[in-house]
Amino acid sequence: MDEPRYSYYVDPKWRQHLRDLGEDPDKAFDEAIAADNACLEGMRRQGLTLAMHICRGNNESKWYAEGGYEPIAEKLFATLTVDRFLLEYDTERAGTFEPLRFMPRDKMVVLGLVSSKTPRLEAQDELLRRIDEASRHVPIENLALSPQCGFASTAAGNLLTEEEQWRKLDLVVTTARKVWGS
């Protein structure tokens, strides 16, 4: 599942916008988790993996929210009833891996380290270094790698060619094989 609204609760600008609308961002965050958990409850099945992507926007290579996961990490990771979290970590806008210290040991973290927004191909050595850094907070066997978001979240897509997208997907596969085997 894709969940862009959780990014509102990490971005100081969006938190203030919610306050300006008369909303308490912390209360709204609690309500969002409760609503998602109510929906997820009806989905749980034997053999089904439930995963949530915390989206920061992905339309025509633009983004709408920034800020590290720290303000929501402890509550989100402990109370949202999913098996996996797909987290965007492709730029400094997402903060550090430190909030992953709150990740329960029975959940997986998919590190969105490869950008679907820019054509620049990430260096594999940098991806390997960042995976190693994340593994200081979450066991390596509970980590995975992916692009930070989809390549075409809207009909307009992003500012990448199809060839650039395939190169990025190939980088994800070759890097994952290097870290976790085939």
Salt bridges, closest charged atoms under 4 A:
ASP2 OD1 - HIS53 ND1 2.56
GLU3 OE1 - ARG5 NH2 3.05
ASP26 OD1 - ARG15 NH2 2.90
ASP30 OD1 - LYS75 NZ 2.66
GLU31 OE2 - LYS27 NZ 3.76
ASP36 OD1 - ARG5 NH2 2.93
GLU60 OE1 - LYS62 NZ 3.46
GLU70 OE2 - ARG101 NH2 2.69
ASP83 OD1 - ARG44 NH1 3.43
GLU88 OE2 - HIS53 NE2 3.03
GLU122 OE1 - LYS168 NZ 2.98
GLU126 OE2 - ARG129 NH2 2.60
ASP132 OD2 - ARG136 NH2 3.54
GLU133 OE1 - ARG129 NH1 3.04
GLU163 OE2 - ARG167 NH1 2.70
